[in-house]
Amino acid sequence: MLIIISPVYLLLPHYWSGGLCLRSCRGRCGEPFIRGQLCNCDHSCLTHNECCKDYEEACTFRGSCRGRCGEEFQRGRECECDPDCTLYNTCCSDYHGHPDLCNGSPIDALTSLFNGSVIVFQGHFFFLLDPKTRSAGPAQSITEQLGIPSPIDTAFTRCNCQGKTYIIKGDQYWVFENGVMEPGYPRSLSQDFDGLSGEITAALSIPATRKRPESIYFFKKGGTVQKYSYPAGSGPTCTGKKNKNSVYNKIRRARQAGTVKLSLTVSEFHTSEIRLSAEININLNWKGFPTPVTSALSAPNPRKPDGFEYFIFSWRNGEFPTLTSPAKPPAQQSDIRNWLNCP
């Protein structure tokens, strides 16, 4: 699977909040390294002797490699997680089974914040992507860190100036703004989204333009999709932020198992007052579009005419024709393992 990333920091409730205590690792475990801090809580801080004093208490677990992968050997531990532990048979029991984006397991969802940061959900964990190296940080528990039962079905971030993030599991969904879960959640997806039901596998957020409202495409098991359109004028009114939308949205898609990227154009269309469309059979109505859709990403990109870049991920094999105005695909194929610099 091929994905993109833009700088800075990712979907962690502790990182979005303002009252961050930079002398403690509480709520900071696994954050990207930031030069100039009083102390750090990334999982390389042990190697560089830069951890906050409570790093091991807050971020590691006795008898487990969680938060300790790649650490240097230290005498007196119950079990080890350094690279040589296999030679001495002293590894913790989860040394080989620790969650890893490079292990080939399916990706449940990925979403990007308005600033372009990316978070990837896999099973009971999520991973933060380093904005410079495009590598995944250590696994974080969805339930422990975000307060949501795992695994999730999908996630998306609205393409407006607020950039609230929605996480969906079954008929329930949760909303985060600035890293804080909004009160009153979970709520019913079917009640709040005009009867939306079924097994949702992915969601793609599309910004409003002059000719259409802000929309979400909900991809469902069985190769169908429904489009939910927010009523015109229902979005937030934000000042001081430019909304770079143009007449066309350029969508790039790639297969989850490794494929070329294809660029295609989705033309604008007027919508009726009905906010939730009928189910659309992708194979019958969107010729050449990949199915099943397993995840989708709306990534802010200021270099694009509309300010966003879009990716659709699928397990399907083979080349896909573009819908309209195809761009020449790159010659080389790429997948998430190469993108993450997996060994």
N, C-alpha and C positions, 0 to 999 in steps of 0.2 A: 504494500500500500504506500502510495506517495502522498506526502502532505507538505504544507508550507508553514513557515513561521515568520513572524515579525517581532521586533523587540517588545518588550521588557517583561514584566512579571505577571504571574499566572493566577489561576483561579484557586486561591487559598483564602478562606475567610479571615485568617489571621493577617494576611499580607495586605488585604484591602482596608482593614480597619485602621483608624488613626492612632489609637492609644497603644502603640507598639513599644514595648520595653526592650531596648537594644542591648541590655545587659543580660538578658535571659533568653533561653531557647523555647520557652513556653509559647506554643502557637507558631513557631518558626522552623520546625524540623524539616530539613530537606530543601529549604529555600535556596535559590541561586546565590552564588558568592557575590558579595558587594564590597568592593574595595573601600577602605576607609572606615568601616564600622568598628565599634568598640570590641566586638567579638562576633564570631560567625556560627551558623548552625547548619551549613551545608554539610553533606556527608563526606567531604574531603577535609573538613577542618581538623580531624584527628591527625591526619598525615602532616599537616602544616602547623600543628600546635596553635590553632587560632580559635578553638571552640570556646563558647561561653562556659562558665563553671558548671552549669547544670545540664550540659549537653547529654551526658550519658544517662542521667536520671530522666530527662525529658524525652529523649529521642531514641534510646536503645532499650532492648528488652533482654532480660536475663534468659540465657538458654536459647536465644534466637539471633539470627543474622540480620534481622530487621534494623536498619539504620547503621549497620556495621560492615556492610559489604565493602571489600577492598581495604579494610583497616590494616594497620601494621600490627605485628604480633606484640602482645603484651602478656607478661607472665601473670599467673594467678586467676585467669578467667575460667569460668565453668566450661566453656567451649570456645572455639576460635572461628574466625571468619576471614582470616588473612589468606592470600593465595596459596600458601604452603601448608594449610591445615590438612589437605588430603594426603600429604606425604607422611604426616605423623598421626593420622586418624584421630584428629582432635576437633574436627569441624562440628558446628552445631547441626542439629538434625534437619534444619530447613536450609542448609547451605546450598544444596543443589536445586531445591524446589522453590527457592525464593522467587516471587513474581518478577517477570522480566519482559519488557516489550519485545525483546528479540527472540523469545521462545516460540514464536509462530502461532500463539493463541489468538483467536479472533479479537478484533477491536470492537467494543460495544458502541462507543461514541467518541467524538472529539469536537471541541468547540473553541472558538476564539473570542476573546474579549474585544471591545471596541478599539483598543490600542494594538491589537494584532497578536497578543500572547495566546498560546495554545495549551490546552490540557487534554490528555487522552485517557479515556476510561477503558479498563480491561478487567473483566471479572469483578472481584471485590475490591479492586484497587484503582487508583488513578496515578498518572505520571505527569510531572512537570517537565517541559522541554526547555533546555538551555537555549536562550535566544541567540547565542553566538555559535555554539558548536553543533546545534541541532541534535543533541543527544538527550536521552531521557534521564531524569533524576531518579532517585530511589522510589519504590512504590509507597503510596500513602493509602491508608484505609479510607474508603468512601464513607463508611458508617461512622468511624471515629472522628474524622476530620470535618466532614460535611454534614453529619447527622442525618443521613439518608440511608435506607435499607439498600443493600446491594445484592446482585449486580443491577445496574440500571438498564433501561431500554435505549434511551437516547438523550441528547442534550442539544440545545441551541442557544445562541445569543441574539437578541433582537438587533436588527440593523438600524438603530436610531441613536440619538445623542445620549440616551441613558444607558443603553447597552446592558439591560438586565439579562441574566442568564437563567434559563429554564431547564430543569432536569426532570425527566419523565420516567416513571416506572409503573406499568400497568395503566390503570385509570387515574393514578395520582400524579401530581406534579408539584414541584417546589420552585420558588423564585428567589434568586440572590441579586442584591444590589450592593455594590461596593463591598462585596465579600460577606455581607450579612444576610442570613435568610430572613425574608420578610415575614412578619407575624401572620398567623392564620393559615399556615401551610402545614401539611399538604392539602390541596384542594382537588376537586373532581375535574378531570380533563374533559369528560363528556359534557358536564354541565356548563363549564366555562368556555368551551370551544364548540358550541352549537351542535352537540351530539356526536362529536368525534369519538370513534370507538375502533376496536380492532387492535391487532398486534403491531405497534409502530416500531419500525426498525431504524429509521433515520428521520431527521428534520433539517430542512434547509431554509434559512432566513433570507429574505430578499428585501431590500430597502424600498421605500416609496419613491416614486418619480412624479413628474408632472402629469403623466398619463395613467398612473395606476397607484393603488394604495400599497402600503407595506404588507407583505404576505409571508406565510410560512407554508412550505410544501412538506406534508407529512407522508413519508413513504412507509408502506405497510407490507406485512408478510403476504405472499401470494402475488406480488408484482403489481400492486395498485398504489395510487397516490391520491391524496386529497389536498386541495389548496384552501387555506384559511386566510382571508383578507381582513385586515383591520379597517374599520370604517374610516373614511377620510376625515381628518381632523381629530381623530381619537388619540393620536400619538402625543408624546410630551412636547411642550414648547420650551426649547432650550436656546439660550442666547450665547453668543461668543463662539459657536462651533459651526463650521461649514459642513453642509451636507452635499457631498460631491456625487450627485446622481446624474446620469445621462439617459439618452433615449434607449440605449441598449445595455443589457447586462451580459458580460462575457463570462461564460461558465467553462471551467476546465474540469475534466473528469479523469479518473484513473482507476484501474482495477485494484482491489485490495491485495491480490496475490502478486502484483507486480506488472505494470503495463506502461505503455507510452501515455503521455498526457495529450488530450485533444482539446482544442478550443472550439467552442460553438457559440452561436448567437441566439438568444431568446428574444423574440420581438415583443414589443409592448402590446397590451390589449386592454380594452375597457372591461371593467367588472360590473356585475349587477349588484343589487342591494343584498343578495344572499352572500353571507360571509363565508360559509363552508360549502365548497363545491361537492358535487357528486363524486363517487369514486371513479377514477380513470384507470383503465387497464393499460399499463405502460406498453406492453408488447403490441397491442392493437392500435394505440393512438399515438405513441411516441416512437416511431420506427427508428431502430438503431440505438435507442437509449438502453444502457446496461441494466440488467436485473439479475438477481435481487439487489436492491440498494441496501448496503449494510451500515453505512454512515455517510455523513455529509458535513461540509465545513464552509462557513462564510468567513473569509479572512480579510480584515481591513488591509488595503494596499493603496496608499496615497498616489502611487504612480499610475494606477489604473484610472480610466476616464470617470468611472462611477464610484471610485473609492473603495471597491471591494473586489475580491477574487473568490471564485467558488469552485469547490471540488466535490465530486460524487465518487463514492467508493463502492465497488462491487466485486464479488468473487468470480464472476463470469470470465471465461477464457475467450480468446479471439480478439480480433480487431473490431472496432466499432466505427461505423460511418458517422460523421457529424450531421446534425439536423439541418443547419443552414450556415452559410458563410464559413466553411471549415478553414482553419489555419493549418499550415503544414506541421505535422507532429515531429518531435525530435527523433533523431535516428536511434538513440540509445534508450533502452528500457530501464526503469528504475522502480524500486519498491521500498517499503518502509525500512527494511533491514539495512539497505544501502544508505538510505537517507539518515538513519540513526547511527551510522558507522558501526553496525553490528559486526562482530567477528565472523 
